[in-house]
Each structure stands twice: as C-alpha cells, then as structure tokens.
Amino acid sequence: MEFKYEKDRIYLENEKGQCLAEVTFPQISNKEVNINHTYVTPSLRGQGIADNLVRELALYLRKNNVKAMATCSYAIDWFENNPEFKDVCR
C-alpha cells in the first residue's frame, strides 16, 4: 500500500485515480495542523487502513517537528490508543 501526499492530505487511490482512503490535516499555524477527517471506502474498512494512515501522518508530523490537534473522532481515539505519539498531538 503506497500512500500519496498532497498539501494537507495523505491518501490512497486505486489504479483509476479514485480516492479509497484519506486523512486531512489543514494547517492552523506555522507548526500546527488540525487532523479533521479520516475516511476509508466501505469496501476496505476493517483492514487497518485508517490506522496506517494516521500512523503515517504522525510519523510525518514528528519528522517535520509539527504538532497536531485532532477534531476527527477517529484521530482522537487513535492518539489515545497510541501513547507513543503523545509528543505529536496535544
């Protein structure tokens, strides 16, 4: 599974270019983003794709010294269940 990056977004698409999963994180200041949406197409749910997306984002943010706040319910739960990333999300 190869995630693609765009400004404020990490996503997965099929061979036709259709979005299958995404996490969006608009910038709210120079070094902070808001993780506001996580989506996985219904046919792929339950396979750990959302977990992988948010983990990819957390690693990206850590590497770039960017902090996050989460307003997406999935991301809020994910950070609560992955305390090793508490340095990334406030």
Summary of the structure (lengths in Angstrom):
residues: 90
radius of gyration: 12.5
end to end distance: 28.4
largest distance: 37.0
contacts: 246
relative contact order: 0.19
helix: 33%
strand: 33%
